Amino acid sequence: MEERIDKALKISYVGNNLLNIGFKIAGVSEAYAAMDTRESESRIKTLLEDPEIGIIIITSSVRRMIKDRRLSDAIVTSIMPLVVEVPEPGESAEEEDTLRMLIMRAIGIDISKMFNK
């Protein structure tokens, strides 16, 4: 049976100052600048434990700063809140792979393999 969420969940951002301002303007509930590993890990741990957060957006540079193995695993496997990694300005991302990974995390099936027989 489908579980319904009756309250709106917040979207949070952790990354650089430039994107921080942009996400605030776009309506993200909470935006935090993180400049080093300690700050990044602390902020992400706090957000992962917050029941009011539905999505955490992090930049690729913040993701690379994470040294804590458990936190790194939690970022990859968390569904609620969902952690989404976005590229830094000037970086490129493989959108198809990123979308495929999000779908695989959400429903547990790699949809690309369904059509590549």
C-alpha positions in Angstrom: 0.0 0.0 0.0 1.2 3.5 -0.8 2.3 5.7 2.1 1.1 9.3 1.9 3.0 12.3 3.2 0.5 14.8 4.5 2.8 17.6 5.2 5.2 19.5 3.0 8.8 18.7 3.4 11.6 21.2 3.1 14.4 21.3 0.5 17.9 22.1 1.7 21.1 23.0 -0.1 24.7 22.6 1.0 27.4 24.0 -1.2 29.3 27.1 -2.3 28.2 30.7 -1.7 27.3 31.5 -5.3 24.8 28.6 -5.7 23.7 29.2 -2.1 22.2 32.6 -3.1 20.7 31.1 -6.3 18.9 28.3 -4.4 17.6 30.8 -1.8 16.2 32.9 -4.6 14.6 29.8 -6.2 12.8 29.1 -3.0 14.9 26.4 -1.3 13.9 26.4 2.4 17.4 26.2 3.9 20.7 27.0 2.1 24.1 26.6 3.7 27.6 27.4 2.6 30.1 24.7 3.4 33.8 25.5 2.9 35.6 22.5 4.5 35.2 18.8 5.3 34.2 19.3 8.9 31.5 21.9 8.1 30.1 19.8 5.2 29.9 16.6 7.1 28.3 18.2 10.2 25.7 20.0 8.1 24.8 17.0 6.0 24.5 14.7 9.1 22.2 17.2 10.8 20.0 17.5 7.6 19.8 13.7 7.2 18.5 13.4 10.7 15.9 16.2 10.3 12.4 14.7 9.8 11.2 17.9 8.1 13.7 17.6 5.2 12.6 15.8 2.0 15.4 16.7 -0.3 19.1 17.6 0.3 20.9 19.2 -2.7 24.7 19.1 -2.4 27.3 20.2 -4.9 29.9 17.9 -6.3 32.7 19.7 -4.4 30.9 19.1 -1.1 30.4 15.4 -2.1 34.2 15.1 -2.7 34.9 16.7 0.7 33.1 13.9 2.6 35.7 11.6 4.3 33.4 9.8 6.8 32.6 6.4 5.2 29.3 6.0 7.0 28.1 9.4 5.9 29.2 8.8 2.3 27.2 5.5 2.3 24.2 7.3 3.8 24.3 10.0 1.1 24.2 7.3 -1.6 21.5 5.1 -0.1 19.2 7.6 1.6 15.7 7.8 0.1 14.1 10.0 2.7 15.5 12.5 2.6 16.7 12.1 -1.0 20.2 13.5 -1.5 20.8 15.0 -5.0 24.2 16.0 -6.2 24.5 18.9 -8.6 27.6 20.0 -10.5 29.5 23.1 -9.6 29.3 26.0 -12.2 31.6 25.1 -15.0 31.4 21.3 -14.4 29.5 18.9 -16.6 27.4 16.0 -15.4 26.1 13.0 -17.1 22.4 13.8 -16.8 21.2 10.4 -18.0 23.4 8.6 -15.4 22.3 10.9 -12.6 18.6 10.4 -13.4 19.1 6.7 -13.8 20.8 6.5 -10.3 18.0 8.6 -8.7 15.3 6.3 -10.2 17.2 3.2 -9.1 17.5 4.5 -5.5 13.9 5.5 -5.4 12.3 2.3 -6.8 15.2 -0.2 -6.6 15.2 -1.1 -10.3 17.8 -0.2 -12.9 15.4 0.9 -15.7 18.2 1.0 -18.4 18.7 -2.8 -18.1 15.0 -3.4 -18.8 15.4 -2.1 -22.4 18.9 -3.3 -23.2 18.3 -7.0 -23.8 
